[in-house]
Amino acid sequence: MTVLILTSEQDVTADMVVAQLHRRGVPLVRFDPADLPQEGALSAEYVRGEFRGYLSTGGRVVSMDSLRAVWVRRPGEPAAHAAEPSAWLTAESGQALYGMLHSTRARWMNEPGAAARARLKPWQLRIAHDSGFPVPATVITTYPQVARQFADQYRNVVVKAVSGKPPSDPPMALPTTLVPADADFTNVAAGPTLLQRYIAKRADIRLTGVGDELFAARKLAEPGQVDGRYGETGHQWHAVQTPESVRRAVLKYKETAQLAYGAFDFAEDDEGTWWFLECNQGGQFGFVELETEQPVADAVARWLSCPQE
């Protein structure tokens, strides 16, 4: 049985899992949907109730009957590398590829529909509350008065992107930023703005969930640090135990969101509480594994190579 990895050629994190799958002797095919239909080809037949499908890339052909699992890692936009790319060709290629893959019995990490929903920050916050995480008070609004009232109520608040980094070339960084006390919220009316109560943290926590396996890592924060993704602190990630209450909340969150994989970010305050910030359904884990030696790549490979439950 074969594992299909949908990702770009430059994905170093995927390389780590590929190495583990090779070590286990698991057949795999690595394919970037951006290469369809130039470097890749597909064919699917639906005749008299029977389904047969094939995907070829790099001189290899994989039958859909032989697919054990599909890992949607960092795939490119379908047909992005085509000789004459277009929105129509992207739509046609995406429908053909993912429609064919959904016709198989393979299991997904993560299923594209669930992954798309899991990217929605407002939905994440609701599910995090329902799962039992401590979540900082948050408002998403286009009303300047509501933003002003929220800032007055919680005093120390941060502003962050609702959707993450915008598509741009070169990529644009949008770090979480403290809002000054005298901020003018007039421009909130121009677009949805996310404000959140600032958590004075002593450490950042990254928890990677692979199936039922959880790998938590902790990195000390500098005094007054707001966004741990940017700037060097001089500290490294270290493996830590996951509190039982967090473990239960993570597993409930992943079950509700239908995620086989999730990378959770928390802010740890001075009392040791892990405050939920977000869950990235396709988050990186390579940088944590390299510093902590936690076997995340092996856990991903093990999940992908296990028989369908």
GUKOLTI-48512 format. One record per residue (C-alpha): chain; residue number from 1; x, y, z. Coordinates in Angstrom, 2 decimals, m for minus. Each point is the difference from the previous one (the first is absolute). Example, Ala and Ser with C-alpha at 12.3 -4.5 7.8 and 13.67 -1.06 7.14 Angstrom:
<sites>
{chain:A; resi:1; px:12.30; py:m4.50; pz:7.80} $
{chain:A; resi:2; px:1.37; py:3.44; pz:m0.66} $
</sites>
This chain:
<sites>
{chain:A; resi:1; px:0.00; py:0.00; pz:0.00} $
{chain:A; resi:2; px:1.27; py:3.45; pz:m1.01} $
{chain:A; resi:3; px:0.12; py:3.35; pz:1.80} $
{chain:A; resi:4; px:m0.64; py:3.09; pz:m2.13} $
{chain:A; resi:5; px:1.61; py:3.24; pz:1.18} $
{chain:A; resi:6; px:m1.39; py:3.19; pz:m1.53} $
{chain:A; resi:7; px:2.60; py:2.72; pz:0.44} $
{chain:A; resi:8; px:2.47; py:2.28; pz:m1.73} $
{chain:A; resi:9; px:3.49; py:m1.08; pz:m0.98} $
{chain:A; resi:10; px:1.67; py:2.32; pz:2.53} $
{chain:A; resi:11; px:m1.82; py:m1.37; pz:3.06} $
{chain:A; resi:12; px:2.76; py:m0.96; pz:2.46} $
{chain:A; resi:13; px:m2.49; py:m1.14; pz:2.65} $
{chain:A; resi:14; px:m1.46; py:m2.50; pz:m2.48} $
{chain:A; resi:15; px:3.54; py:m1.24; pz:m0.66} $
{chain:A; resi:16; px:0.25; py:m1.03; pz:3.66} $
{chain:A; resi:17; px:m3.14; py:m2.14; pz:m0.27} $
{chain:A; resi:18; px:1.07; py:m1.45; pz:m3.36} $
{chain:A; resi:19; px:3.22; py:m1.20; pz:1.67} $
{chain:A; resi:20; px:m2.02; py:m1.73; pz:2.72} $
{chain:A; resi:21; px:m2.32; py:m1.65; pz:m2.53} $
{chain:A; resi:22; px:3.03; py:m1.26; pz:m1.94} $
{chain:A; resi:23; px:1.42; py:m1.36; pz:3.25} $
{chain:A; resi:24; px:m3.23; py:m1.91; pz:0.52} $
{chain:A; resi:25; px:m0.01; py:m1.29; pz:m3.57} $
{chain:A; resi:26; px:m3.31; py:1.73; pz:m0.80} $
{chain:A; resi:27; px:m0.57; py:0.77; pz:m3.71} $
{chain:A; resi:28; px:m0.74; py:3.68; pz:m0.60} $
{chain:A; resi:29; px:m0.62; py:2.48; pz:m2.76} $
{chain:A; resi:30; px:0.69; py:3.69; pz:0.45} $
{chain:A; resi:31; px:m2.03; py:2.30; pz:m2.24} $
{chain:A; resi:32; px:m0.61; py:3.73; pz:m0.27} $
{chain:A; resi:33; px:m3.46; py:0.83; pz:m1.44} $
{chain:A; resi:34; px:1.65; py:3.06; pz:m1.56} $
{chain:A; resi:35; px:1.68; py:m2.42; pz:m2.45} $
{chain:A; resi:36; px:m3.33; py:m1.21; pz:m1.42} $
{chain:A; resi:37; px:m0.35; py:m0.34; pz:m2.98} $
{chain:A; resi:38; px:3.59; py:0.77; pz:m1.08} $
{chain:A; resi:39; px:2.23; py:m2.35; pz:2.04} $
{chain:A; resi:40; px:m2.86; py:m2.09; pz:1.33} $
{chain:A; resi:41; px:m2.94; py:m1.85; pz:m1.53} $
{chain:A; resi:42; px:m3.14; py:m1.65; pz:1.28} $
{chain:A; resi:43; px:m2.80; py:m2.21; pz:m1.22} $
{chain:A; resi:44; px:m3.18; py:m1.08; pz:1.77} $
{chain:A; resi:45; px:m2.73; py:m2.30; pz:m1.30} $
{chain:A; resi:46; px:m3.50; py:m0.39; pz:1.45} $
{chain:A; resi:47; px:m1.70; py:m2.83; pz:m1.91} $
{chain:A; resi:48; px:m2.89; py:m2.22; pz:1.12} $
{chain:A; resi:49; px:0.55; py:0.86; pz:3.62} $
{chain:A; resi:50; px:3.71; py:m0.74; pz:m0.11} $
{chain:A; resi:51; px:2.75; py:2.54; pz:0.58} $
{chain:A; resi:52; px:3.56; py:m0.15; pz:m1.28} $
{chain:A; resi:53; px:2.46; py:2.84; pz:0.30} $
{chain:A; resi:54; px:3.67; py:0.66; pz:m0.71} $
{chain:A; resi:55; px:2.42; py:2.82; pz:0.73} $
{chain:A; resi:56; px:3.46; py:0.23; pz:m1.58} $
{chain:A; resi:57; px:2.97; py:2.23; pz:0.77} $
{chain:A; resi:58; px:3.74; py:m0.27; pz:m0.47} $
{chain:A; resi:59; px:m0.33; py:m3.22; pz:m1.98} $
{chain:A; resi:60; px:m2.03; py:m1.73; pz:2.73} $
{chain:A; resi:61; px:m3.66; py:m1.04; pz:m0.17} $
{chain:A; resi:62; px:m2.11; py:m0.58; pz:3.08} $
{chain:A; resi:63; px:m3.37; py:m1.74; pz:m0.05} $
{chain:A; resi:64; px:m2.72; py:1.49; pz:2.17} $
{chain:A; resi:65; px:m0.79; py:m3.54; pz:1.18} $
{chain:A; resi:66; px:3.43; py:m0.14; pz:1.63} $
{chain:A; resi:67; px:m0.24; py:3.28; pz:1.94} $
{chain:A; resi:68; px:0.28; py:m0.44; pz:3.74} $
{chain:A; resi:69; px:0.10; py:3.69; pz:1.03} $
{chain:A; resi:70; px:0.22; py:3.50; pz:m1.45} $
{chain:A; resi:71; px:2.06; py:2.62; pz:1.83} $
{chain:A; resi:72; px:m1.02; py:3.49; pz:m1.07} $
{chain:A; resi:73; px:3.15; py:1.76; pz:1.11} $
{chain:A; resi:74; px:0.77; py:3.21; pz:m1.97} $
{chain:A; resi:75; px:m1.52; py:m0.58; pz:m3.46} $
{chain:A; resi:76; px:0.24; py:2.64; pz:m2.70} $
{chain:A; resi:77; px:m3.07; py:1.36; pz:m1.75} $
{chain:A; resi:78; px:m1.11; py:m2.51; pz:m2.65} $
{chain:A; resi:79; px:1.39; py:0.78; pz:m3.48} $
{chain:A; resi:80; px:2.09; py:2.92; pz:1.31} $
{chain:A; resi:81; px:3.00; py:m1.28; pz:m2.02} $
{chain:A; resi:82; px:m2.00; py:m0.54; pz:m3.19} $
{chain:A; resi:83; px:1.30; py:1.49; pz:m3.25} $
{chain:A; resi:84; px:m3.08; py:2.20; pz:m0.18} $
{chain:A; resi:85; px:m1.42; py:0.23; pz:3.55} $
{chain:A; resi:86; px:m3.48; py:1.35; pz:0.54} $
{chain:A; resi:87; px:m2.69; py:0.08; pz:2.69} $
{chain:A; resi:88; px:m2.06; py:m2.38; pz:m2.14} $
{chain:A; resi:89; px:2.84; py:m2.54; pz:m0.35} $
{chain:A; resi:90; px:0.68; py:0.22; pz:3.74} $
{chain:A; resi:91; px:m3.67; py:m0.70; pz:0.77} $
{chain:A; resi:92; px:m0.16; py:m2.89; pz:m2.48} $
{chain:A; resi:93; px:3.25; py:m1.56; pz:1.24} $
{chain:A; resi:94; px:m0.97; py:0.38; pz:3.66} $
{chain:A; resi:95; px:m3.41; py:m1.57; pz:m0.55} $
{chain:A; resi:96; px:1.53; py:m2.91; pz:m1.92} $
{chain:A; resi:97; px:2.84; py:m0.71; pz:2.42} $
{chain:A; resi:98; px:m1.74; py:0.40; pz:3.34} $
{chain:A; resi:99; px:m3.21; py:m1.54; pz:m1.31} $
{chain:A; resi:100; px:1.94; py:m3.08; pz:m1.04} $
{chain:A; resi:101; px:1.85; py:m0.19; pz:3.31} $
{chain:A; resi:102; px:m3.25; py:0.33; pz:1.95} $
{chain:A; resi:103; px:m1.31; py:m2.98; pz:m1.97} $
{chain:A; resi:104; px:2.60; py:m2.26; pz:1.66} $
{chain:A; resi:105; px:m0.09; py:m1.70; pz:3.38} $
{chain:A; resi:106; px:3.20; py:1.72; pz:1.11} $
{chain:A; resi:107; px:0.04; py:1.98; pz:3.22} $
{chain:A; resi:108; px:1.02; py:3.62; pz:0.08} $
{chain:A; resi:109; px:2.41; py:2.16; pz:1.94} $
{chain:A; resi:110; px:m1.91; py:2.32; pz:m0.22} $
{chain:A; resi:111; px:m3.16; py:m0.32; pz:m2.09} $
{chain:A; resi:112; px:m0.15; py:3.19; pz:m2.13} $
{chain:A; resi:113; px:m3.51; py:1.04; pz:1.03} $
{chain:A; resi:114; px:0.78; py:m0.35; pz:3.70} $
{chain:A; resi:115; px:3.35; py:1.74; pz:m0.53} $
{chain:A; resi:116; px:m1.65; py:2.97; pz:m1.71} $
{chain:A; resi:117; px:m2.45; py:0.44; pz:2.87} $
{chain:A; resi:118; px:2.78; py:m0.41; pz:2.57} $
{chain:A; resi:119; px:1.82; py:3.01; pz:m1.47} $
{chain:A; resi:120; px:m2.85; py:2.32; pz:0.99} $
{chain:A; resi:121; px:1.21; py:1.91; pz:3.08} $
{chain:A; resi:122; px:m3.50; py:0.93; pz:1.28} $
{chain:A; resi:123; px:m1.05; py:m3.66; pz:m0.21} $
{chain:A; resi:124; px:3.21; py:m1.06; pz:1.78} $
{chain:A; resi:125; px:m0.79; py:2.26; pz:2.93} $
{chain:A; resi:126; px:m3.50; py:m1.44; pz:0.40} $
{chain:A; resi:127; px:1.22; py:m3.61; pz:m0.15} $
{chain:A; resi:128; px:2.84; py:0.80; pz:2.40} $
{chain:A; resi:129; px:m2.52; py:1.32; pz:2.54} $
{chain:A; resi:130; px:m2.21; py:m3.06; pz:m0.46} $
{chain:A; resi:131; px:3.01; py:m2.32; pz:0.38} $
{chain:A; resi:132; px:0.93; py:1.43; pz:3.39} $
{chain:A; resi:133; px:3.02; py:2.16; pz:m0.81} $
{chain:A; resi:134; px:0.59; py:3.30; pz:1.80} $
{chain:A; resi:135; px:m0.42; py:2.54; pz:m2.82} $
{chain:A; resi:136; px:0.83; py:3.72; pz:0.29} $
{chain:A; resi:137; px:m2.97; py:2.34; pz:m0.40} $
{chain:A; resi:138; px:m0.25; py:0.83; pz:m3.71} $
{chain:A; resi:139; px:m2.06; py:2.21; pz:m2.29} $
{chain:A; resi:140; px:m0.13; py:0.09; pz:m3.80} $
{chain:A; resi:141; px:m1.77; py:3.12; pz:m1.16} $
{chain:A; resi:142; px:m0.44; py:2.71; pz:m2.62} $
{chain:A; resi:143; px:m1.57; py:2.36; pz:2.56} $
{chain:A; resi:144; px:2.54; py:2.58; pz:1.28} $
{chain:A; resi:145; px:m2.08; py:0.59; pz:3.14} $
{chain:A; resi:146; px:0.00; py:m3.72; pz:0.86} $
{chain:A; resi:147; px:3.76; py:m0.13; pz:m0.44} $
{chain:A; resi:148; px:0.44; py:3.05; pz:2.25} $
{chain:A; resi:149; px:m2.23; py:m1.48; pz:2.70} $
{chain:A; resi:150; px:1.87; py:m3.32; pz:m0.13} $
{chain:A; resi:151; px:3.37; py:1.77; pz:0.36} $
{chain:A; resi:152; px:m1.30; py:2.10; pz:2.90} $
{chain:A; resi:153; px:m1.36; py:m3.08; pz:1.77} $
{chain:A; resi:154; px:3.11; py:m2.18; pz:m0.26} $
{chain:A; resi:155; px:2.65; py:2.78; pz:0.00} $
{chain:A; resi:156; px:2.82; py:m2.08; pz:m1.49} $
{chain:A; resi:157; px:m1.12; py:m1.41; pz:m3.36} $
{chain:A; resi:158; px:1.73; py:m1.19; pz:m3.15} $
{chain:A; resi:159; px:m1.06; py:0.16; pz:m3.64} $
{chain:A; resi:160; px:0.61; py:m2.93; pz:m2.31} $
{chain:A; resi:161; px:m1.02; py:m1.16; pz:m3.46} $
{chain:A; resi:162; px:m3.24; py:m1.94; pz:m0.33} $
{chain:A; resi:163; px:1.24; py:m2.07; pz:m2.94} $
{chain:A; resi:164; px:3.76; py:m0.14; pz:0.52} $
{chain:A; resi:165; px:2.63; py:1.24; pz:m2.44} $
{chain:A; resi:166; px:m1.46; py:1.58; pz:m3.15} $
{chain:A; resi:167; px:1.01; py:m1.43; pz:m3.39} $
{chain:A; resi:168; px:2.75; py:2.25; pz:m1.31} $
{chain:A; resi:169; px:3.38; py:m0.12; pz:m1.68} $
{chain:A; resi:170; px:2.22; py:0.45; pz:1.90} $
{chain:A; resi:171; px:m1.93; py:m1.47; pz:2.95} $
{chain:A; resi:172; px:m1.24; py:2.54; pz:2.52} $
{chain:A; resi:173; px:0.41; py:m0.56; pz:3.74} $
{chain:A; resi:174; px:m2.85; py:1.08; pz:2.27} $
{chain:A; resi:175; px:1.17; py:m0.48; pz:3.60} $
{chain:A; resi:176; px:m2.41; py:0.22; pz:2.90} $
{chain:A; resi:177; px:0.36; py:3.53; pz:1.38} $
{chain:A; resi:178; px:m0.92; py:1.79; pz:3.22} $
{chain:A; resi:179; px:m2.59; py:2.76; pz:m0.51} $
{chain:A; resi:180; px:1.02; py:3.35; pz:1.54} $
{chain:A; resi:181; px:m2.36; py:1.46; pz:2.60} $
{chain:A; resi:182; px:m0.75; py:3.05; pz:m2.15} $
{chain:A; resi:183; px:m0.67; py:m1.99; pz:m3.19} $
{chain:A; resi:184; px:m2.44; py:1.41; pz:m2.54} $
{chain:A; resi:185; px:m2.40; py:m2.78; pz:m1.04} $
{chain:A; resi:186; px:m1.65; py:1.91; pz:m2.84} $
{chain:A; resi:187; px:1.58; py:m2.20; pz:m2.68} $
{chain:A; resi:188; px:m1.53; py:m3.14; pz:1.53} $
{chain:A; resi:189; px:m2.96; py:0.77; pz:m2.26} $
{chain:A; resi:190; px:2.18; py:m0.69; pz:m3.05} $
{chain:A; resi:191; px:0.30; py:m3.73; pz:0.73} $
{chain:A; resi:192; px:m0.57; py:m2.65; pz:2.69} $
{chain:A; resi:193; px:2.43; py:0.52; pz:2.88} $
{chain:A; resi:194; px:0.92; py:m2.60; pz:2.63} $
{chain:A; resi:195; px:0.82; py:1.31; pz:3.46} $
{chain:A; resi:196; px:0.95; py:m2.31; pz:2.87} $
{chain:A; resi:197; px:0.86; py:0.43; pz:3.65} $
{chain:A; resi:198; px:3.77; py:m0.03; pz:0.36} $
{chain:A; resi:199; px:1.39; py:m2.96; pz:1.95} $
{chain:A; resi:200; px:3.24; py:0.91; pz:1.79} $
{chain:A; resi:201; px:1.84; py:m3.24; pz:m0.67} $
{chain:A; resi:202; px:3.05; py:m1.60; pz:1.48} $
{chain:A; resi:203; px:0.24; py:m2.59; pz:m2.78} $
{chain:A; resi:204; px:m1.30; py:m1.05; pz:m3.40} $
{chain:A; resi:205; px:m1.43; py:m3.50; pz:m0.34} $
{chain:A; resi:206; px:m0.21; py:m1.92; pz:m3.27} $
{chain:A; resi:207; px:m1.99; py:m3.22; pz:0.22} $
{chain:A; resi:208; px:m0.08; py:m2.30; pz:m3.01} $
{chain:A; resi:209; px:m2.81; py:m2.54; pz:m0.14} $
{chain:A; resi:210; px:0.41; py:m3.03; pz:m2.29} $
{chain:A; resi:211; px:m3.00; py:m2.24; pz:0.37} $
{chain:A; resi:212; px:m0.20; py:m0.63; pz:3.75} $
{chain:A; resi:213; px:3.70; py:0.73; pz:0.56} $
{chain:A; resi:214; px:0.87; py:3.41; pz:1.44} $
{chain:A; resi:215; px:3.42; py:1.65; pz:m0.03} $
{chain:A; resi:216; px:0.28; py:3.19; pz:2.08} $
{chain:A; resi:217; px:2.99; py:2.34; pz:m0.07} $
{chain:A; resi:218; px:0.74; py:3.15; pz:2.00} $
{chain:A; resi:219; px:2.18; py:3.03; pz:m0.68} $
{chain:A; resi:220; px:0.59; py:2.76; pz:2.53} $
{chain:A; resi:221; px:m1.18; py:3.45; pz:m1.05} $
{chain:A; resi:222; px:1.77; py:3.30; pz:0.51} $
{chain:A; resi:223; px:m1.70; py:2.51; pz:2.38} $
{chain:A; resi:224; px:m2.69; py:1.87; pz:m1.93} $
{chain:A; resi:225; px:0.30; py:m2.23; pz:m3.06} $
{chain:A; resi:226; px:m3.21; py:0.00; pz:m2.04} $
{chain:A; resi:227; px:0.45; py:m2.21; pz:m3.07} $
{chain:A; resi:228; px:2.31; py:m2.97; pz:0.46} $
{chain:A; resi:229; px:0.15; py:m0.66; pz:m3.76} $
{chain:A; resi:230; px:2.20; py:3.02; pz:m0.63} $
{chain:A; resi:231; px:3.33; py:0.98; pz:1.52} $
{chain:A; resi:232; px:2.61; py:m2.08; pz:1.81} $
{chain:A; resi:233; px:m0.30; py:m0.49; pz:3.76} $
{chain:A; resi:234; px:3.18; py:m1.98; pz:0.55} $
{chain:A; resi:235; px:m2.06; py:m2.91; pz:1.36} $
{chain:A; resi:236; px:m0.63; py:m3.40; pz:m1.56} $
{chain:A; resi:237; px:m2.97; py:m2.33; pz:m0.08} $
{chain:A; resi:238; px:m0.06; py:m2.76; pz:2.63} $
{chain:A; resi:239; px:m2.37; py:m2.95; pz:0.24} $
{chain:A; resi:240; px:m2.55; py:0.23; pz:2.83} $
{chain:A; resi:241; px:m2.85; py:m2.10; pz:1.33} $
{chain:A; resi:242; px:m3.52; py:0.87; pz:m1.10} $
{chain:A; resi:243; px:m2.34; py:0.78; pz:2.92} $
{chain:A; resi:244; px:m2.91; py:m2.42; pz:0.15} $
{chain:A; resi:245; px:m2.57; py:2.79; pz:m0.44} $
{chain:A; resi:246; px:1.77; py:1.19; pz:m3.15} $
{chain:A; resi:247; px:0.28; py:m3.55; pz:m1.34} $
{chain:A; resi:248; px:m3.76; py:m0.50; pz:0.34} $
{chain:A; resi:249; px:m0.72; py:3.35; pz:m1.65} $
{chain:A; resi:250; px:2.36; py:m0.68; pz:m2.90} $
{chain:A; resi:251; px:m1.52; py:m3.40; pz:m0.73} $
{chain:A; resi:252; px:m3.53; py:1.42; pz:0.20} $
{chain:A; resi:253; px:0.97; py:2.90; pz:m2.30} $
{chain:A; resi:254; px:1.57; py:m2.33; pz:m2.57} $
{chain:A; resi:255; px:m3.00; py:m2.32; pz:0.10} $
{chain:A; resi:256; px:m2.45; py:2.89; pz:m0.47} $
{chain:A; resi:257; px:2.09; py:1.53; pz:m2.79} $
{chain:A; resi:258; px:0.57; py:m3.44; pz:m1.59} $
{chain:A; resi:259; px:3.75; py:0.58; pz:m0.09} $
{chain:A; resi:260; px:2.53; py:m2.81; pz:m0.02} $
{chain:A; resi:261; px:2.75; py:2.59; pz:0.43} $
{chain:A; resi:262; px:0.09; py:3.37; pz:1.73} $
{chain:A; resi:263; px:2.69; py:2.39; pz:1.26} $
{chain:A; resi:264; px:m1.26; py:1.90; pz:3.05} $
{chain:A; resi:265; px:1.52; py:3.24; pz:1.28} $
{chain:A; resi:266; px:m0.42; py:1.07; pz:3.63} $
{chain:A; resi:267; px:1.23; py:2.85; pz:2.19} $
{chain:A; resi:268; px:1.04; py:m1.18; pz:3.48} $
{chain:A; resi:269; px:m0.60; py:2.65; pz:2.67} $
{chain:A; resi:270; px:1.74; py:0.42; pz:3.38} $
{chain:A; resi:271; px:m2.50; py:m2.36; pz:1.64} $
{chain:A; resi:272; px:0.79; py:m2.77; pz:m2.47} $
{chain:A; resi:273; px:m3.30; py:0.23; pz:m1.92} $
{chain:A; resi:274; px:0.22; py:m0.88; pz:m3.70} $
{chain:A; resi:275; px:m2.16; py:2.54; pz:m1.88} $
{chain:A; resi:276; px:m1.22; py:m1.13; pz:m3.43} $
{chain:A; resi:277; px:1.14; py:2.27; pz:m2.83} $
{chain:A; resi:278; px:m0.62; py:m2.06; pz:m3.14} $
{chain:A; resi:279; px:0.14; py:m3.40; pz:m1.65} $
{chain:A; resi:280; px:1.77; py:m0.22; pz:m3.36} $
{chain:A; resi:281; px:m1.31; py:m3.08; pz:m1.80} $
{chain:A; resi:282; px:3.13; py:m0.11; pz:m2.17} $
{chain:A; resi:283; px:2.54; py:1.52; pz:2.37} $
{chain:A; resi:284; px:3.72; py:m0.67; pz:m0.16} $
{chain:A; resi:285; px:1.61; py:m2.38; pz:2.48} $
{chain:A; resi:286; px:3.50; py:m0.41; pz:m1.39} $
{chain:A; resi:287; px:1.53; py:2.87; pz:1.97} $
{chain:A; resi:288; px:m1.33; py:m1.41; pz:3.28} $
{chain:A; resi:289; px:1.11; py:m3.56; pz:m0.77} $
{chain:A; resi:290; px:3.53; py:1.17; pz:m0.82} $
{chain:A; resi:291; px:0.34; py:1.76; pz:3.37} $
{chain:A; resi:292; px:m1.89; py:m2.44; pz:2.23} $
{chain:A; resi:293; px:0.62; py:m3.32; pz:m1.81} $
{chain:A; resi:294; px:m3.68; py:m0.81; pz:0.41} $
{chain:A; resi:295; px:m0.87; py:m2.68; pz:m2.60} $
{chain:A; resi:296; px:m2.80; py:1.92; pz:m1.72} $
{chain:A; resi:297; px:1.01; py:m0.99; pz:m3.54} $
{chain:A; resi:298; px:0.02; py:m3.65; pz:1.03} $
{chain:A; resi:299; px:m3.48; py:0.41; pz:1.53} $
{chain:A; resi:300; px:m1.29; py:1.50; pz:m3.25} $
{chain:A; resi:301; px:1.57; py:m2.84; pz:m1.99} $
{chain:A; resi:302; px:m1.46; py:m2.57; pz:2.38} $
{chain:A; resi:303; px:m3.50; py:1.52; pz:m0.32} $
{chain:A; resi:304; px:0.24; py:0.11; pz:m3.79} $
{chain:A; resi:305; px:1.22; py:m3.58; pz:m0.26} $
{chain:A; resi:306; px:m2.56; py:m1.54; pz:2.35} $
{chain:A; resi:307; px:m2.91; py:m1.92; pz:m1.58} $
{chain:A; resi:308; px:m3.36; py:1.74; pz:m0.30} $
{chain:A; resi:309; px:m1.95; py:m0.29; pz:3.25} $
</sites>
